[in-house]
């Protein structure tokens, strides 16, 4: 009888485990850091992460990168070469860091030479769309826009939306940027296809993302820093260790620079290239729609 009870218990546990595995596979498994979860669950979990960290997101970026993220974003925008009258889409840009830099660059161009009717026309046509799936991140960005004096700037448009299914028309954007966002989407290929769809012919795709260090000794130091320091700082500053544990795990699960470049090319982009910064801690990928 005892053996029968043990067998039934083991059978129940095995059935439960197999049922869970079946549900995971049936709904298509994907990664959330080092965990395997179903796709619907990942979208919710990523949303929870950014809802949790929104208010401390920029402070943590400064701490984690020792302020270097500012220089990386400057480099990203310099590659974009913004111009007055452009239509630009910044995806996963909720707190506005990249969008503000683009507007500041456009304003510098206007000051250097555009005057009169031409300047007024181009100023009216300039549209920088900040698209983010998380409304709390967008709210942080809107508040920062007010603090920076961009609150009344009609060129800045805030849009709640999904990188995998953008609401913008085909061939409508001169540029597309995404900084530290694409590794969080469930289907990277869909996000890349959407970027290609909304860009005009001649439009540039630019992605700034935490990437893979190739130098062995530096990699070991970076891994130690990432897994020991970043979650600790997340707990200390944001009160959320788990979200920053996901952050460092998601970086390790993201494709290598070469693999991601091939994915960009597969989406239809040409002249695809990437630039490693700080030995590959981050990389800027670019491509043109031709």
DRENDO-1510 file (C-alpha; in Angstrom, 1 decimal, always signed):
<recs>
REC; n; res; u; v; w
REC; 1; UNK; +0.0; +0.0; +0.0 .
REC; 2; UNK; +2.8; +2.4; +0.9 .
REC; 3; UNK; +4.6; +1.7; -2.4 .
REC; 4; UNK; +1.3; +2.4; -4.2 .
REC; 5; UNK; +0.9; +5.7; -2.4 .
REC; 6; UNK; +4.5; +6.7; -3.3 .
REC; 7; UNK; +3.9; +5.7; -6.9 .
REC; 8; UNK; +0.7; +7.8; -7.1 .
REC; 9; UNK; +2.5; +10.8; -5.6 .
REC; 10; UNK; +5.3; +10.5; -8.0 .
REC; 11; UNK; +2.8; +10.1; -10.8 .
REC; 12; UNK; +1.0; +13.3; -9.8 .
REC; 13; UNK; +4.2; +15.3; -9.6 .
REC; 14; UNK; +5.3; +14.0; -13.0 .
REC; 15; UNK; +1.9; +14.8; -14.5 .
REC; 16; UNK; +2.1; +18.3; -13.1 .
REC; 17; UNK; +5.6; +18.9; -14.4 .
REC; 18; UNK; +4.7; +17.5; -17.8 .
REC; 19; UNK; +1.5; +19.6; -17.9 .
REC; 20; UNK; +3.5; +22.8; -17.1 .
REC; 21; UNK; +6.1; +21.9; -19.7 .
REC; 22; UNK; +3.3; +21.3; -22.3 .
REC; 23; UNK; +1.7; +24.7; -21.5 .
REC; 24; UNK; +5.1; +26.4; -21.8 .
REC; 25; UNK; +5.8; +24.8; -25.1 .
REC; 26; UNK; +2.3; +25.2; -26.5 .
REC; 27; UNK; +2.4; +29.0; -25.8 .
REC; 28; UNK; +6.0; +29.2; -27.2 .
REC; 29; UNK; +8.8; +29.4; -24.7 .
REC; 30; UNK; +11.1; +32.4; -24.6 .
REC; 31; UNK; +13.7; +33.8; -22.1 .
REC; 32; UNK; +13.3; +36.2; -19.3 .
REC; 33; UNK; +16.9; +36.5; -18.2 .
REC; 34; UNK; +18.0; +33.0; -17.5 .
REC; 35; UNK; +14.5; +31.7; -17.0 .
REC; 36; UNK; +12.3; +30.1; -19.6 .
REC; 37; UNK; +8.8; +31.5; -19.6 .
REC; 38; UNK; +5.9; +31.7; -22.1 .
REC; 39; UNK; +5.7; +34.7; -24.4 .
REC; 40; UNK; +2.6; +36.2; -22.7 .
REC; 41; UNK; +4.3; +35.9; -19.3 .
REC; 42; UNK; +7.5; +37.6; -20.5 .
REC; 43; UNK; +5.6; +40.7; -21.8 .
REC; 44; UNK; +3.9; +41.1; -18.4 .
REC; 45; UNK; +7.2; +40.4; -16.5 .
REC; 46; UNK; +9.2; +43.0; -18.5 .
REC; 47; UNK; +6.3; +45.5; -18.0 .
REC; 48; UNK; +6.5; +44.9; -14.3 .
REC; 49; UNK; +10.3; +45.5; -14.3 .
REC; 50; UNK; +10.0; +48.9; -16.0 .
REC; 51; UNK; +7.0; +49.9; -13.9 .
REC; 52; UNK; +9.1; +49.2; -10.8 .
REC; 53; UNK; +12.3; +51.0; -11.9 .
REC; 54; UNK; +10.8; +53.9; -13.9 .
REC; 55; UNK; +11.3; +56.6; -11.2 .
REC; 56; UNK; +14.9; +55.6; -10.5 .
REC; 57; UNK; +15.8; +54.5; -14.1 .
REC; 58; UNK; +18.0; +57.5; -15.0 .
REC; 59; UNK; +19.8; +57.6; -11.7 .
REC; 60; UNK; +20.6; +53.9; -11.9 .
REC; 61; UNK; +21.9; +54.3; -15.5 .
REC; 62; UNK; +24.3; +56.9; -14.1 .
REC; 63; UNK; +25.4; +54.6; -11.3 .
REC; 64; UNK; +25.7; +51.4; -13.4 .
REC; 65; UNK; +27.7; +53.0; -16.2 .
REC; 66; UNK; +29.5; +55.6; -14.1 .
REC; 67; UNK; +27.9; +58.2; -16.3 .
REC; 68; UNK; +29.2; +56.7; -19.5 .
REC; 69; UNK; +25.6; +56.1; -20.8 .
REC; 70; UNK; +25.5; +59.9; -21.5 .
REC; 71; UNK; +28.5; +59.7; -23.8 .
REC; 72; UNK; +27.1; +56.5; -25.5 .
REC; 73; UNK; +23.8; +58.3; -26.3 .
REC; 74; UNK; +25.7; +61.3; -27.6 .
REC; 75; UNK; +27.6; +59.0; -29.9 .
REC; 76; UNK; +24.3; +57.4; -31.0 .
REC; 77; UNK; +22.7; +60.7; -31.9 .
REC; 78; UNK; +25.9; +61.9; -33.7 .
REC; 79; UNK; +25.5; +58.9; -36.0 .
REC; 80; UNK; +21.9; +59.9; -36.7 .
REC; 81; UNK; +22.9; +63.4; -37.8 .
REC; 82; UNK; +19.5; +65.0; -37.0 .
REC; 83; UNK; +18.2; +67.8; -39.2 .
REC; 84; UNK; +15.3; +70.3; -39.0 .
REC; 85; UNK; +12.1; +69.0; -40.5 .
REC; 86; UNK; +12.9; +65.4; -39.9 .
REC; 87; UNK; +10.3; +62.8; -38.7 .
REC; 88; UNK; +12.0; +60.5; -36.2 .
REC; 89; UNK; +10.9; +57.6; -34.1 .
REC; 90; UNK; +12.7; +56.8; -30.8 .
REC; 91; UNK; +11.4; +53.4; -29.5 .
REC; 92; UNK; +11.7; +52.3; -25.9 .
REC; 93; UNK; +12.6; +55.9; -25.2 .
REC; 94; UNK; +10.2; +56.6; -22.4 .
REC; 95; UNK; +12.4; +58.8; -20.2 .
REC; 96; UNK; +13.3; +61.0; -23.2 .
REC; 97; UNK; +17.1; +60.8; -22.9 .
REC; 98; UNK; +17.6; +60.2; -26.7 .
REC; 99; UNK; +14.8; +62.4; -27.9 .
REC; 100; UNK; +16.0; +65.4; -25.9 .
REC; 101; UNK; +19.5; +65.0; -27.5 .
REC; 102; UNK; +18.0; +64.8; -30.9 .
REC; 103; UNK; +16.0; +68.0; -30.4 .
REC; 104; UNK; +19.0; +69.8; -28.9 .
REC; 105; UNK; +21.0; +68.8; -32.0 .
REC; 106; UNK; +18.3; +70.1; -34.3 .
REC; 107; UNK; +18.1; +73.4; -32.4 .
REC; 108; UNK; +21.9; +73.8; -32.9 .
REC; 109; UNK; +21.5; +73.3; -36.7 .
REC; 110; UNK; +18.7; +75.9; -36.8 .
REC; 111; UNK; +20.8; +78.5; -34.9 .
REC; 112; UNK; +23.7; +78.0; -37.3 .
REC; 113; UNK; +21.9; +79.1; -40.5 .
REC; 114; UNK; +18.2; +78.7; -41.0 .
REC; 115; UNK; +16.2; +81.9; -40.9 .
REC; 116; UNK; +12.8; +83.3; -41.7 .
REC; 117; UNK; +10.0; +81.3; -43.4 .
REC; 118; UNK; +12.2; +78.3; -44.1 .
REC; 119; UNK; +13.0; +77.9; -40.4 .
REC; 120; UNK; +9.4; +78.3; -39.4 .
REC; 121; UNK; +8.3; +75.7; -41.9 .
REC; 122; UNK; +10.9; +73.2; -40.9 .
REC; 123; UNK; +10.2; +73.8; -37.2 .
REC; 124; UNK; +6.6; +73.0; -37.8 .
REC; 125; UNK; +7.4; +69.9; -39.7 .
REC; 126; UNK; +9.9; +68.5; -37.2 .
REC; 127; UNK; +8.4; +65.6; -35.2 .
REC; 128; UNK; +10.2; +63.4; -32.7 .
REC; 129; UNK; +8.1; +60.6; -31.6 .
REC; 130; UNK; +8.9; +58.9; -28.3 .
REC; 131; UNK; +7.3; +55.5; -28.3 .
REC; 132; UNK; +7.3; +53.2; -25.2 .
REC; 133; UNK; +5.1; +50.3; -24.1 .
REC; 134; UNK; +5.2; +51.4; -20.5 .
REC; 135; UNK; +3.0; +54.4; -19.5 .
REC; 136; UNK; +5.0; +55.0; -16.3 .
REC; 137; UNK; +8.2; +55.4; -18.2 .
REC; 138; UNK; +6.5; +57.9; -20.6 .
REC; 139; UNK; +5.2; +59.9; -17.6 .
REC; 140; UNK; +8.7; +60.2; -16.3 .
REC; 141; UNK; +9.8; +61.4; -19.7 .
REC; 142; UNK; +7.0; +64.0; -19.9 .
REC; 143; UNK; +8.0; +65.3; -16.4 .
REC; 144; UNK; +11.6; +65.5; -17.5 .
REC; 145; UNK; +10.6; +67.4; -20.7 .
REC; 146; UNK; +8.9; +70.0; -18.5 .
REC; 147; UNK; +12.0; +70.4; -16.4 .
REC; 148; UNK; +14.2; +70.8; -19.5 .
REC; 149; UNK; +11.9; +73.4; -21.1 .
REC; 150; UNK; +10.6; +71.0; -23.8 .
REC; 151; UNK; +7.1; +70.8; -22.2 .
REC; 152; UNK; +5.5; +73.2; -24.8 .
REC; 153; UNK; +7.6; +71.9; -27.7 .
REC; 154; UNK; +5.1; +70.6; -30.3 .
REC; 155; UNK; +7.9; +68.7; -32.0 .
REC; 156; UNK; +8.0; +66.2; -29.2 .
REC; 157; UNK; +5.2; +63.6; -29.3 .
REC; 158; UNK; +4.7; +60.9; -26.7 .
REC; 159; UNK; +3.2; +57.6; -27.8 .
REC; 160; UNK; +2.3; +54.5; -25.9 .
REC; 161; UNK; +3.1; +51.6; -28.3 .
REC; 162; UNK; +4.7; +48.2; -28.9 .
REC; 163; UNK; +7.9; +47.9; -30.8 .
REC; 164; UNK; +6.6; +44.7; -32.4 .
REC; 165; UNK; +3.4; +46.4; -33.8 .
REC; 166; UNK; +4.0; +50.1; -34.3 .
REC; 167; UNK; +1.0; +52.3; -35.1 .
REC; 168; UNK; +2.9; +54.4; -37.6 .
REC; 169; UNK; +2.4; +54.3; -41.4 .
REC; 170; UNK; +4.8; +52.7; -43.9 .
REC; 171; UNK; +7.7; +54.8; -45.1 .
REC; 172; UNK; +6.9; +57.6; -42.7 .
REC; 173; UNK; +10.1; +58.1; -40.7 .
REC; 174; UNK; +13.5; +59.6; -41.5 .
REC; 175; UNK; +15.2; +57.9; -38.6 .
REC; 176; UNK; +14.6; +55.2; -36.0 .
REC; 177; UNK; +16.5; +54.8; -32.7 .
REC; 178; UNK; +16.2; +52.3; -29.9 .
REC; 179; UNK; +18.6; +52.5; -26.9 .
REC; 180; UNK; +18.8; +49.7; -24.3 .
REC; 181; UNK; +15.4; +48.4; -25.3 .
REC; 182; UNK; +15.5; +45.8; -28.0 .
REC; 183; UNK; +16.7; +43.0; -25.8 .
REC; 184; UNK; +13.5; +43.4; -23.8 .
REC; 185; UNK; +11.1; +42.7; -26.7 .
REC; 186; UNK; +9.7; +39.2; -27.0 .
REC; 187; UNK; +10.3; +38.9; -30.7 .
REC; 188; UNK; +13.4; +40.8; -31.9 .
REC; 189; UNK; +12.8; +39.9; -35.5 .
REC; 190; UNK; +9.3; +41.5; -35.4 .
REC; 191; UNK; +10.7; +44.7; -33.9 .
REC; 192; UNK; +13.4; +44.9; -36.6 .
REC; 193; UNK; +10.8; +44.3; -39.4 .
REC; 194; UNK; +8.6; +47.1; -38.0 .
REC; 195; UNK; +11.6; +49.4; -37.9 .
REC; 196; UNK; +12.3; +48.7; -41.6 .
REC; 197; UNK; +8.6; +49.1; -42.4 .
REC; 198; UNK; +8.2; +52.6; -40.9 .
REC; 199; UNK; +11.4; +54.0; -42.3 .
REC; 200; UNK; +11.5; +56.0; -45.5 .
REC; 201; UNK; +13.9; +54.9; -48.3 .
REC; 202; UNK; +17.2; +56.3; -47.1 .
REC; 203; UNK; +16.2; +56.2; -43.5 .
REC; 204; UNK; +18.6; +55.1; -40.8 .
REC; 205; UNK; +18.2; +52.5; -38.1 .
REC; 206; UNK; +20.3; +52.9; -35.0 .
REC; 207; UNK; +20.4; +50.6; -32.0 .
REC; 208; UNK; +22.4; +51.2; -28.8 .
REC; 209; UNK; +22.5; +48.1; -26.7 .
REC; 210; UNK; +24.5; +46.4; -23.9 .
REC; 211; UNK; +26.5; +43.7; -25.6 .
REC; 212; UNK; +29.3; +41.2; -25.3 .
REC; 213; UNK; +32.8; +41.8; -24.2 .
REC; 214; UNK; +35.4; +39.9; -26.2 .
REC; 215; UNK; +38.6; +40.4; -24.1 .
REC; 216; UNK; +38.8; +37.5; -21.7 .
REC; 217; UNK; +40.3; +39.3; -18.6 .
REC; 218; UNK; +38.0; +42.3; -19.1 .
REC; 219; UNK; +35.0; +39.9; -19.6 .
REC; 220; UNK; +35.7; +38.2; -16.2 .
REC; 221; UNK; +35.9; +41.6; -14.5 .
REC; 222; UNK; +32.8; +42.8; -16.2 .
REC; 223; UNK; +30.9; +39.6; -15.3 .
REC; 224; UNK; +31.9; +40.0; -11.7 .
REC; 225; UNK; +30.8; +43.7; -11.7 .
REC; 226; UNK; +27.5; +42.9; -13.4 .
REC; 227; UNK; +26.3; +40.0; -11.2 .
REC; 228; UNK; +27.7; +41.3; -7.9 .
REC; 229; UNK; +27.4; +45.1; -8.0 .
REC; 230; UNK; +24.4; +45.9; -10.3 .
REC; 231; UNK; +21.7; +43.9; -8.4 .
REC; 232; UNK; +23.1; +45.2; -5.1 .
REC; 233; UNK; +22.8; +48.8; -6.4 .
REC; 234; UNK; +19.3; +48.0; -7.7 .
REC; 235; UNK; +18.3; +46.9; -4.2 .
REC; 236; UNK; +20.0; +49.9; -2.5 .
REC; 237; UNK; +18.8; +52.7; -4.8 .
REC; 238; UNK; +15.6; +51.4; -6.4 .
REC; 239; UNK; +14.6; +48.9; -3.7 .
REC; 240; UNK; +14.4; +46.2; -6.4 .
REC; 241; UNK; +17.2; +43.6; -6.7 .
REC; 242; UNK; +15.2; +41.2; -8.9 .
REC; 243; UNK; +14.7; +43.7; -11.8 .
REC; 244; UNK; +18.4; +44.4; -12.0 .
REC; 245; UNK; +19.2; +40.7; -11.8 .
REC; 246; UNK; +17.0; +40.3; -14.8 .
REC; 247; UNK; +18.9; +43.2; -16.5 .
REC; 248; UNK; +22.3; +41.5; -16.3 .
REC; 249; UNK; +20.9; +38.2; -17.2 .
REC; 250; UNK; +19.1; +39.6; -20.3 .
REC; 251; UNK; +22.4; +41.1; -21.5 .
REC; 252; UNK; +24.0; +37.7; -21.5 .
REC; 253; UNK; +21.0; +36.2; -23.4 .
REC; 254; UNK; +21.1; +38.9; -26.1 .
REC; 255; UNK; +22.7; +37.8; -29.4 .
REC; 256; UNK; +26.4; +38.6; -30.1 .
REC; 257; UNK; +27.2; +41.7; -32.2 .
REC; 258; UNK; +27.8; +39.6; -35.3 .
REC; 259; UNK; +24.5; +37.6; -34.9 .
REC; 260; UNK; +22.5; +40.8; -34.2 .
REC; 261; UNK; +24.0; +42.4; -37.3 .
REC; 262; UNK; +22.9; +39.5; -39.4 .
REC; 263; UNK; +19.4; +39.8; -37.9 .
REC; 264; UNK; +19.3; +43.5; -38.9 .
REC; 265; UNK; +20.3; +42.5; -42.5 .
REC; 266; UNK; +17.7; +39.8; -42.6 .
REC; 267; UNK; +15.1; +42.5; -41.8 .
REC; 268; UNK; +16.0; +44.2; -45.1 .
REC; 269; UNK; +18.6; +46.7; -44.0 .
REC; 270; UNK; +21.7; +47.3; -46.0 .
REC; 271; UNK; +25.1; +48.7; -45.1 .
REC; 272; UNK; +24.8; +47.1; -41.7 .
REC; 273; UNK; +27.6; +47.7; -39.3 .
REC; 274; UNK; +28.4; +48.1; -35.6 .
REC; 275; UNK; +30.8; +49.9; -33.4 .
REC; 276; UNK; +31.9; +48.5; -30.1 .
REC; 277; UNK; +32.3; +50.9; -27.2 .
REC; 278; UNK; +34.3; +50.1; -24.0 .
REC; 279; UNK; +35.5; +46.8; -25.4 .
REC; 280; UNK; +32.0; +45.6; -26.3 .
REC; 281; UNK; +30.2; +46.5; -23.1 .
REC; 282; UNK; +27.9; +48.4; -25.5 .
REC; 283; UNK; +27.6; +48.4; -29.2 .
REC; 284; UNK; +25.9; +50.7; -31.7 .
REC; 285; UNK; +24.4; +48.9; -34.7 .
REC; 286; UNK; +23.3; +50.8; -37.8 .
REC; 287; UNK; +21.6; +50.0; -41.1 .
REC; 288; UNK; +20.0; +51.8; -44.0 .
REC; 289; UNK; +16.8; +51.2; -45.8 .
REC; 290; UNK; +17.6; +51.4; -49.4 .
</recs>
